[in-house]
Amino acid sequence: MCTRKMASSKEVIPGFQTKRCLWLFIVLFIFLISLSPLAAQNTPLGAVASPPQPRRGPGAGIDGFLGNNELSYLSIIPPYPVLQSLWDEVDATVVRQWQQSADSARWQLAKADADIFYDRFSEAFGSKIDAAAAPLLVHLLNRVEADFSNMIGSAKKSYNRPRPFQRFQMTRVCGFDPAPLAEASPKRGDSYPSGHATFGWSVVLVLAEVAPERAQIILDRGREYGESRIVCAMHYPSDVHAGELLASAVVSRLQAVQEFKRELSCAQEERAVALKVREQLGSECSSLKRELEQKQAARTP
């Protein structure tokens, strides 16, 4: 796994795989340590009562497959490493290393990955991901996004972890030019968990089921997308890993939902038609596509 490269050579940086293996090892180590009693100091008291904090994304305003209270982040992700602890320093060290080692190509990729768009995964998927080319797939992804969007907002508000660029002076930060000055003693933030990583990992988990023959390329791109948040100095490795855990939990829960399985099957049929593996959609998926087209026509002025 650590020696595998993406199919697209333009997004592969010399030495990139070695760095990826290093930080994946560190993230796993951080996760194991975060389960210790020391990390319990960061458990968000009263988090269960925190109101949902909707987050803007492709699934905004769309009903998901799960009920609002079906999953709780408290049962999925551990608290982040205690500030100024050894493991917090490991987190910060990885961010600093990316600040020093990311070349221009990796930096440009990280900035582009700041966009929460499905199209960021089109190349790995092997075809365009938009409502015109793949309406059934986009509808499916939108509903999955809706299932974790409120949970992400609540988790960020409860954990309240300052972002890397708030605590440490960085040379470059995505979305800022120049990089902002570090705060003297930041008390608030929304670093943990990473919303981008949750979004990206949920997308690639679904795409890997729609196109299993490209699963390894798709999942590799998902890890790279999350890693871009560290390159951007917007998140720590443990933030990214927590986002991936949330996404994995949501998609795993969806496997038992019949409506999700039906729409996943339709997205697979849609891809098969696009690849000319089959002539047309089945009756059930054709009906779903017509329903989506009618709703889109009703929204169009």
Secondary structure, DSSP 8 states (H G I E B T S, - for coil): -TT---S-GGG--TTHHHHHHHHHHHHHHHHHHHTSGGGGGG--TTGGG-------STTTT---SS-TTS--GGGTS-----TTSHHHHHHHHHHHHHHHH--HHHHHHHHHTTS--GGGGHHHHTS--STTT-HHHHHHHHHHHHHHHHHHHHHHHHH----HHHHS--S-BTTBSS-----SS------SS-HHHHHHHHHHHHHHHHSGGGHHHHHHHHHHHHHHHHHTTS--HHHHHHHHHHHHHHHHHHTT-HHHHHHHHHHHHHHHHHTTSSSS--HHHHHHHHHHHHHHHHH--
